[in-house]
Amino acid sequence: MNLFFLLFQVDIEKKMQEAPDGSYGIGVVIGSYLPFVVLAGIAYAIYHYNKKRSEKE
């Protein structure tokens, strides 16, 4: 499990310091959190689908 966190560890502060302007910083933040939001959405959709399916049975 530690390997998983090491692979996805992003140093946002370093990227923000190297950013050419403020717009780049917004893109870095969105790009850093978007994969986790998408995965949470997929997990919820699977949960909701299975919950509805089990209620029909």
Secondary structure as the mmCIF struct_conf table of DSSP 4:
data_model
#
loop_
_struct_conf.conf_type_id
_struct_conf.id
_struct_conf.beg_label_comp_id
_struct_conf.beg_label_asym_id
_struct_conf.beg_label_seq_id
_struct_conf.end_label_comp_id
_struct_conf.end_label_asym_id
_struct_conf.end_label_seq_id
HELX_RH_AL_P HELX_RH_AL_P1 ASN A 2 LEU A 7
TURN_TY1_P TURN_TY1_P1 PHE A 8 PHE A 8
HELX_RH_AL_P HELX_RH_AL_P2 ILE A 12 GLN A 17
TURN_TY1_P TURN_TY1_P2 GLU A 18 GLU A 18
BEND BEND1 PRO A 20 ASP A 21
HELX_RH_AL_P HELX_RH_AL_P3 GLY A 22 LYS A 56
#
